[in-house]
Amino acid sequence: MLAQAVANLGLGALGAQTFAAASCGAMRHFTTASELKRKLTELIPGQQERLKALKKTNGSKSLGEVTVDQAIGGMRGIPGMLWETSLLDPEEGIRFRGLSIPELQEKLPGAVPGGQPIPEGLLWLLLTGEIPTAEQARSVTEELRARSHLPYHVFKTLEALPQDAHPMTQLTVGVMALQPGSRFAAAYARGTHKSRYWESVYEDSMDLIAKLPQLAASIYRRTYRAGQYIPPSHDLDWAANLAHMMGYEDPGCHEMMRMYQTIHSDHEGGNVSAHATHLVGSALSDPYLSYAAGMNGLAGPLHGLANQEVLRWVKELTAKLGPNPDKDAVRKYVQDTLASGKVVPGYGHAVLRKTDPRYTAQRAFAQQYMPDYPLFKLTSHLYEVVPEVLGKTGKIKNPWPNVDAHSGVLLQYYGINEENYYTVLFGVSRALGVLSQNIWSRALGLPIERPKSMTMESLEKRFAAAPEAAK
Ligand SMILES: CC(C)(COP(=O)(O)OP(=O)(O)OC[C@H]1O[C@@H](n2cnc3c(N)ncnc32)[C@H](O)[C@@H]1OP(=O)(O)O)[C@@H](O)C(=O)NCCC(=O)NCCS
């Protein structure tokens, strides 16, 4: 039955061949001297010199003190990592290589005139720090298309899972099924010189980014559409192809997917999925292992899974209060959520202190494409009430909405109703940021991560012995 479904995908012969090869531990590989890789080869020596000079001139300077509260409190605010692809300002939000989301929307090439940027252009920007021309962005689309083949054994691996396994579990398992094809792991085993690690990490990262849309769409189709897979289009860009393989052809949905995949890609290095990828990559685990670690973090409800939780919470709200609840009823509902010891999903942030610009970008999209959609209206209504209630608690540092408060509305509008799947779409996007940084981490020769931990006893003794010095 699976063989038939994969044959329907148009990969029959190819799939069977690849399956045979994969059974012997081998995978078909697209090897490239792509425009993007050539560009990186040019840029890397200069950045290596820059890092050397930074260390020489400023290596011994202090970045500030660390309090006991910070050590206990999830290391918030402790600067302790190099992350080149993006930087988060608490007030202003994220900047990708120095560009805000509106600037990305203005400057990056799109698929339609005046439309949303294509994520391939963002990938070029994240990797090179430069805004690509339309041709350069197209070269990335082509490179990814050439690498996109998903081996048959990946379908077989997914089929071994219960159909109702959480889509994020299926994503990680699918990624791990691709890991035997890691070119970095093979290069390391061959004894490749460390100055060349980045090259095979690049190959793995691009292979993985290329295969993720079909992997993600296959998870969607097997879980919610009885395994009726849809073959990739050879004309569509990376994000639109993902929507197409999931079964969505509305041009508005394709534009939404381009925006969604662009804005979820990167949020500097300290968030759970980025940091987990970075940490595991620092042990020279290959990009498949590192990204899978990040995805297991993204699957947590305080992080990426919050987008699923938002929908669940909103559905419960409408079931209880009806589709158009008044402000007092919503206020009471939020208060009840807090009183029951739960968080209000989609609100708050560990770093941001204002409305997330990723929320604002999605709101602007909704205003353009679905101004009268009732769920959008309800989301706007929540925006007017929730921050006020959270703010009154006095303890929540940021009562404003984050990215997850809005993404589900856009997906629901186009008919993607299965909220348990939403974090997979977030995860596909996140690959662009965390794998770009991972390539740079190897190119810059960043070392294995090893922060210091402490016991309560060691802290107590330290400050009991020298209370004054502790201030
Ligand atoms: C994102 C989040 C984990 C950040 O946590 P944080 O850095 O600890 O946030 P704060 O410093 O403001 O937390 C202080 C207190 O307010 C609570 N708080 C923060 N956001 C809250 C929310 N949306 N609803 C209820 N309580 C919240 C915290 O749980 C914490 O309570 P505690 O002292 O009893 O443990 C948190 O805001 C949250 O859980 N939000 C909801 C989940 C979500 O949307 N996640 C996606 C983030 S992009």
The ligand as an SDF file (V2000), in Angstrom:
LIG
                    3D

 48 50  0  0  0  0  0  0  0  0999 V2000
    7.3490   32.8340   26.6200 C   0  0  0  0  0  0  0  0  0  0  0  0
    7.4260   32.6020   28.1210 C   0  0  0  0  0  0  0  0  0  0  0  0
    7.8040   31.1330   28.3550 C   0  0  0  0  0  0  0  0  0  0  0  0
    8.5150   33.4960   28.6920 C   0  0  0  0  0  0  0  0  0  0  0  0
    8.6450   33.1580   30.0500 O   0  0  0  0  0  0  0  0  0  0  0  0
    9.4410   34.0770   31.0630 P   0  0  0  0  0  0  0  0  0  0  0  0
   10.6630   34.6240   30.4360 O   0  0  0  0  0  0  0  0  0  0  0  0
    9.6090   33.2840   32.3190 O   0  0  0  0  0  0  0  0  0  0  0  0
    8.4190   35.2820   31.2760 O   0  0  0  0  0  0  0  0  0  0  0  0
    8.3030   36.2620   32.5390 P   0  0  0  0  0  0  0  0  0  0  0  0
    9.6470   36.5980   33.0840 O   0  0  0  0  0  0  0  0  0  0  0  0
    7.4230   37.3730   32.1270 O   0  0  0  0  0  0  0  0  0  0  0  0
    7.5570   35.3330   33.5900 O   0  0  0  0  0  0  0  0  0  0  0  0
    7.2200   35.8070   34.8910 C   0  0  0  0  0  0  0  0  0  0  0  0
    6.0120   35.0560   35.3580 C   0  0  0  0  0  0  0  0  0  0  0  0
    4.9070   35.3710   34.4930 O   0  0  0  0  0  0  0  0  0  0  0  0
    4.3520   34.1820   33.9720 C   0  0  0  0  0  0  0  0  0  0  0  0
    3.9240   34.3880   32.5980 N   0  0  0  0  0  0  0  0  0  0  0  0
    4.6460   34.8490   31.5630 C   0  0  0  0  0  0  0  0  0  0  0  0
    3.8980   34.8470   30.4330 N   0  0  0  0  0  0  0  0  0  0  0  0
    2.6780   34.3790   30.7870 C   0  0  0  0  0  0  0  0  0  0  0  0
    1.4970   34.1150   30.0660 C   0  0  0  0  0  0  0  0  0  0  0  0
    1.4110   34.2980   28.7450 N   0  0  0  0  0  0  0  0  0  0  0  0
    0.4430   33.6220   30.7360 N   0  0  0  0  0  0  0  0  0  0  0  0
    0.4950   33.4020   32.0720 C   0  0  0  0  0  0  0  0  0  0  0  0
    1.6140   33.6110   32.8020 N   0  0  0  0  0  0  0  0  0  0  0  0
    2.6910   34.0930   32.1570 C   0  0  0  0  0  0  0  0  0  0  0  0
    5.5040   33.1830   34.0080 C   0  0  0  0  0  0  0  0  0  0  0  0
    5.0160   31.8390   33.9220 O   0  0  0  0  0  0  0  0  0  0  0  0
    6.1550   33.5260   35.3140 C   0  0  0  0  0  0  0  0  0  0  0  0
    5.3700   33.0020   36.3590 O   0  0  0  0  0  0  0  0  0  0  0  0
    6.0420   32.3910   37.7060 P   0  0  0  0  0  0  0  0  0  0  0  0
    6.8550   33.5160   38.2730 O   0  0  0  0  0  0  0  0  0  0  0  0
    4.8560   32.0150   38.5280 O   0  0  0  0  0  0  0  0  0  0  0  0
    6.8870   31.2330   37.2680 O   0  0  0  0  0  0  0  0  0  0  0  0
    6.0830   32.9490   28.8010 C   0  0  0  0  0  0  0  0  0  0  0  0
    5.7480   34.2850   28.5150 O   0  0  0  0  0  0  0  0  0  0  0  0
    4.9550   32.0280   28.4050 C   0  0  0  0  0  0  0  0  0  0  0  0
    4.8310   30.9450   28.9910 O   0  0  0  0  0  0  0  0  0  0  0  0
    4.1220   32.4380   27.3990 N   0  0  0  0  0  0  0  0  0  0  0  0
    3.0650   31.5740   26.9080 C   0  0  0  0  0  0  0  0  0  0  0  0
    3.6410   30.5190   25.9670 C   0  0  0  0  0  0  0  0  0  0  0  0
    4.0600   31.1120   24.6560 C   0  0  0  0  0  0  0  0  0  0  0  0
    3.3250   31.8630   24.0400 O   0  0  0  0  0  0  0  0  0  0  0  0
    5.2610   30.7330   24.1920 N   0  0  0  0  0  0  0  0  0  0  0  0
    5.7800   31.1770   22.9160 C   0  0  0  0  0  0  0  0  0  0  0  0
    6.8760   32.1700   23.0820 C   0  0  0  0  0  0  0  0  0  0  0  0
    7.3850   32.8210   21.5110 S   0  0  0  0  0  0  0  0  0  0  0  0
  1  2  1  0
  2  3  1  0
  2  4  1  0
  2 36  1  0
  4  5  1  0
  5  6  1  0
  6  7  2  0
  6  8  1  0
  6  9  1  0
  9 10  1  0
 10 11  2  0
 10 12  1  0
 10 13  1  0
 13 14  1  0
 14 15  1  0
 15 16  1  0
 15 30  1  0
 16 17  1  0
 17 18  1  0
 17 28  1  0
 18 19  1  0
 18 27  1  0
 19 20  2  0
 20 21  1  0
 21 22  1  0
 21 27  2  0
 22 23  1  0
 22 24  2  0
 24 25  1  0
 25 26  2  0
 26 27  1  0
 28 29  1  0
 28 30  1  0
 30 31  1  0
 31 32  1  0
 32 33  2  0
 32 34  1  0
 32 35  1  0
 36 37  1  0
 36 38  1  0
 38 39  2  0
 38 40  1  0
 40 41  1  0
 41 42  1  0
 42 43  1  0
 43 44  2  0
 43 45  1  0
 45 46  1  0
 46 47  1  0
 47 48  1  0
M  END
$$$$
